[in-house]
Amino acid sequence: MTSTPEPMTAEDLERFRAYLNVLARAQVSPALRDRLDLSGVVQQTLLEAVRGMSADPRGRTEDEAAAWLRAILGHNLADGLRRLNTQKRDVRRVRSLTAALDQSSARLADCLADGEPSPSRKLIHHERMLAVARALEALPENQRRAVEMHHLQGMPLAEIAAALGTTRPAVAGLLHRGLKALRANLDES
């Protein structure tokens, strides 16, 4: 017999902020980031989630909450991009963006995968994923961008080098230093 999860609080949702920031950056091109306030989109996502909790106070597992927040984030990113007139509102685009967010989240989870998890391992795994997102936020921007592009967006080194305006060896160095700092940040937490 499984117990029903406790309803989430605004403080519980706040733990997802870094995770949502990482996912938002992974889905919006650097050219549009200057025009679209990603931290505002994440804030709006959390605000809508808090409002949604009052309308539907049932408890959610960590995985359900993450999926729910990704869906809200996908809609908010699509709305923000539409407002920028980059693309007209299209249900397929919203679904595509939501699927891309799920894929980035899965890549982040794959970095931490350890076989078929038990419920307690799932909780630990989820906490670790949130810790990775917070540690990513703490990296210097160029290292963070390189790590996110390679490990969350699946971009090859040559594409990252072009996007960052640098060389492949420089990107390899950014990835090496970024992952080393990421591990150190995780070991501290």
N, C-alpha and C positions, 0 to 999 in steps of 0.2 A: 504494500500500500504506500503510495507516494504522497507526501504532504504538499499542500498547495503553497506556492511561494508567497511570501509576504508582499503586500503592495509596495512598490518602489516610491521613494521620496525624491524631492528635488535634489537633495544631497547625493543620493544614489546615482541619479542621472548625471550629475556634475562630474562624476568619475569618468564618464565617457567623452568628455570634452577633447582631450588630447587625441583620442582614437578618431573622433569625428574630424578634427583638424587634419590629421594625416590622410584620411580617406578623401576629404575635400580637395586637398592639394594634389593628390594622385589623379584626380579626375578633371582638373581645370588646367588648361595649358598656361605656361608661364606668361604668354602674351596677354591673356585675359585676367590673370590674377591681379594686375594693377587696377583693372577696371571693376572687378567684382570683389567686394569686401567679404573674403572667405570667413573671417572671424565673425562677421555679422551674420552670415548664413548659418554658421554653426550655432551662434547665440539664438537665432530665430528657431532653429531646429530644437534646441533644448527647451525654449519657451513653449513651443507647440507641444512638445512631449509632456511638459508639466501640465499644460491645459488639458491634454488628452488623458492624463492620469485622473484628473477630477471627473471627466466625463465617463471614464471606464477605469474604476479603481481596482480592478482585479489584479492579482499578483502576476508577475512575469519572471521567468527564469532569466539569468544573465544572457543566454543565447537569444531568447525571445526579445529581450529589451534591445540587444545589439541589432537584431534584424529589423525591429520596429524603427529604431533611430536611423538606420541606413535608409529605410524607405522614406522617412520624413526628409532626411538630408538630400536624397535623390530628387524629390519633388522641389525642394527649396533651391537646389542648384539649377535645376531646369528652369524654374521661374526666374532666377537671377540672370541666367544666360539669355532667356527670352527678353527680359527687360533691356538687356544690352543690344537687342536686335541682332544677335549673332545667328539665331535660328528661331523660326516661328514655333509656337507651341505645337507639339506633336506627341501624341500618346506613345508612339513607338520610341521617340527620343527619350521620354521620361523612363520608359521600361528599359531602354538601352543603358541609360545612366545608372539606374538602380542595379541592373545586372553588372555593370562595370564596378560599382561600389562593392557589390557582393564578391566579385572576383578579386578586388584589391584586398578586401578583408580576408578572403580565403588564402591569398598569398602571404599575408601577415601571419595567419594561423599556421600555414605550412612551415614557416620558419621555426615554429615552436612544436610541431607535431611530434607525438610520441606513441603512435599506435592507437588502438581502440581504447578510449578513456572511460573510466568509471565515472559516476556522477561527481565524486569528490575530485577526481583528476580533471574533469571538465571545468569545475569551478576554479581550480588552481590554474589550469590552462587559460581560462578567460581572464583571470587576474593578471597572469603573466602577459597576455596580449595587451591589456590596458597599460601595464608597466612599460612594455616595449614602445607603445605610442607616446607615453610621457617622456621616455628616454630619447626617442627620436626628436621630440620638440626641443630637448635640451642641447642637441648637437649644433655646432656652428652651421650657418645656413648652407654654405656650399657643400659640406659633408652630408647634411640632412637631405638636400635636394638630390645628390648623387645616389645615396642609399635608397631614397624613395623611388627615384626613376628606375633604378636597376632591380630592386627587390619587390617593389609594389606594382610598378607598371610593366616590368619585364623588358625594359629597354636594353638593347646591347650597348656596349661601351662607346662605339662609334657615334650612335645617336645621342647619347648623353653628352659626349664631347662637343658635338655640333650645337646642342641646346645650351650648353654652358659656355660655349665659345672658348674651348680649351682643347687639349690633346688627349688621346686615349691613355697614354701613361699617366697624365695628370689625373684623369678620372679614376684610374686604377688606384692611385695614391689616395685620392679622396675617399674611395670605397674602403680601402684598407684602414685608413685612420678613422673613418666614420664608424666602421664595424668594431674597431678596437675600443673607441670611446663609448659606443653603445653597450658593449659587453661590460666595460668598467662601470657605466651608469647603472646597469642592471645588477651588477654584483653589489653595488652600494645600497641598492633599495631592497 
